[in-house]
Structures are given as structure tokens and as C-alpha cells.
Amino acid sequence: MSSAQAAAVRSFGKFSASSLSSSVVDLAAFSALCGLLSPTLSAGLAIVAATILARICSSLCNYLLNYFLVFHSHATHGKSASLYTVITVLKTLASALLVAALAGWLPDSVPELAAKIPVDVALFFVNYRLQKAFVY
């Protein structure tokens, strides 16, 4: 393996670790926020608010980890954070639309998760390429 290939493998490994870490932050923040918001909001509103706030927290963590540790970026934060946000929103929309379309093609007995997993795995790889090429 050449040094360039080894560097690419290390970068992708760091990206994967960053994504996993951010998922842990997302789940922990969601759980904590549900506990904090449930006494004052309806159950549905607490879940929606906790989901959005947790995703903002985990996205900020993911952005910073990727900026400093994965891609060692020197781009300005204004530009890279804006592009990161656009990619994140588009990835979320793409996931929702693709999962809904794929789930519509599957028999009703197949859970939506069977559509979500392959879609999100594919988007994970696309996300890496887009962030590497345009954000950092």
C-alpha cells in the first residue's frame, strides 16, 4: 500500500470514528433533552424538539472533529460550516426521500429500517467524498 493510500485509509477511518462519536452525542443529547423537556412539553413536541436540538449538538461536534482531526482543515469556519450545513441538510432530505421511495417498493411486511440502512450507508460514503472535496 502506498503512503497516499495509507493516508486515505487513515482519513476515512478517522471520518468513521468521528461519525460514530457524533452518533453517541446525538443519542445521549436526545435522551437527556427528552428527560428535560418532557415535564413541560407534550410527548410529541418534546421528542421533536429533542431530536432537532440533539442533531444540532451532534452536527456541531461532527463538524469540529472533522475540521480539526479528520481533514486538518485551514478553510475559514464561515465557508466550511456553511457548506457542511448545506450538505448535512441535503443528506437528511435525500435519506428521507430515498428511504420513503425504497420502502414504498418493499412489501408491507418489511420494516422501514430495511430500507434506511442501505440508503444511509450509501449516503455515508457520498457524505465523506463531498466533505473532503468541498467543505474542508
C-alpha positions in Angstrom: 0.0 0.0 0.0 1.4 3.4 -1.0 1.7 6.2 1.6 -1.1 8.1 -0.3 -3.4 5.0 0.0 -2.5 4.6 3.7 -3.3 8.3 4.3 -6.7 7.9 2.6 -7.5 4.8 4.7 -6.5 6.7 7.9 -8.6 9.7 6.9 -11.6 7.5 6.2 -11.1 5.7 9.5 -11.0 9.0 11.4 -14.1 10.1 9.5 -15.9 6.9 10.5 -14.8 7.4 14.2 -15.9 11.0 14.1 -19.3 9.9 12.7 -19.7 7.2 15.4 -18.7 9.7 18.1 -21.3 12.2 16.8 -23.9 9.5 16.8 -23.2 8.8 20.5 -23.5 12.5 21.2 -26.8 12.6 19.3 -28.3 9.7 21.2 -27.1 11.0 24.6 -28.3 14.5 23.9 -31.6 13.2 22.7 -32.1 11.2 25.8 -31.1 14.0 28.2 -33.3 16.5 26.3 -36.3 14.3 26.3 -35.9 14.0 30.1 -35.6 17.8 30.5 -38.4 18.7 28.1 -41.0 16.0 28.8 -42.2 17.7 32.1 -43.0 20.9 30.3 -44.0 19.9 26.7 -46.3 17.3 25.3 -44.6 14.0 24.5 -44.7 14.6 20.7 -43.3 18.1 20.9 -40.6 17.1 23.4 -39.4 14.4 21.0 -39.4 16.7 18.0 -37.5 19.4 20.0 -35.1 16.9 21.5 -34.4 15.5 18.1 -33.7 18.8 16.5 -31.6 20.1 19.4 -29.6 16.9 19.7 -28.9 16.8 16.0 -27.6 20.4 16.2 -25.3 19.4 19.0 -24.1 16.3 17.3 -23.6 18.1 14.0 -21.5 20.8 15.7 -19.4 18.1 17.3 -19.1 16.3 14.0 -18.1 19.4 12.1 -15.4 20.3 14.7 -14.0 16.8 14.8 -13.9 16.7 11.0 -12.4 20.2 10.7 -9.6 19.7 13.2 -8.9 15.9 13.4 -10.1 14.3 10.2 -9.3 16.7 7.4 -6.9 19.1 9.3 -8.7 22.0 7.5 -7.4 25.5 7.1 -10.6 26.8 5.5 -12.4 29.6 7.2 -15.2 28.4 9.5 -17.8 30.6 7.8 -17.3 28.9 4.5 -16.7 25.4 5.7 -19.5 25.5 8.3 -22.0 26.8 5.7 -21.0 24.1 3.2 -21.2 21.5 5.9 -24.7 22.6 6.9 -25.9 22.5 3.3 -24.5 19.0 2.8 -26.0 17.8 6.1 -29.4 19.2 5.2 -29.3 17.8 1.7 -28.1 14.4 3.1 -31.0 14.4 5.5 -33.5 15.2 2.8 -32.0 12.6 0.5 -32.2 10.0 3.2 -35.9 10.7 3.9 -36.9 10.7 0.3 -34.9 7.7 -0.7 -36.0 5.6 2.3 -39.6 6.6 1.7 -39.3 5.6 -2.0 -37.5 2.3 -1.3 -39.9 1.4 1.5 -42.8 2.0 -1.0 -41.3 -0.6 -3.2 -40.9 -3.2 -0.5 -43.7 -5.4 0.8 -45.6 -4.0 3.8 -44.2 -6.8 6.0 -40.7 -5.4 5.6 -39.8 -2.8 8.2 -38.7 0.7 7.0 -35.3 0.0 8.7 -34.6 -2.5 5.9 -34.7 0.5 3.5 -33.0 3.0 5.8 -29.8 1.0 6.5 -28.6 0.6 2.9 -29.6 4.2 2.0 -27.8 5.7 4.9 -24.7 3.5 4.4 -24.5 4.7 0.7 -25.1 8.3 1.8 -22.3 7.9 4.4 -19.8 7.3 1.6 -21.2 10.1 -0.5 -21.0 12.4 2.5 -17.3 11.6 3.1 -16.5 12.4 -0.6 -18.5 15.7 -0.5 -17.0 16.9 2.7 -13.5 16.0 1.6 -13.9 17.7 -1.7 -15.9 20.8 -0.8 -16.0 21.5 2.9 -12.6 21.1 4.3 
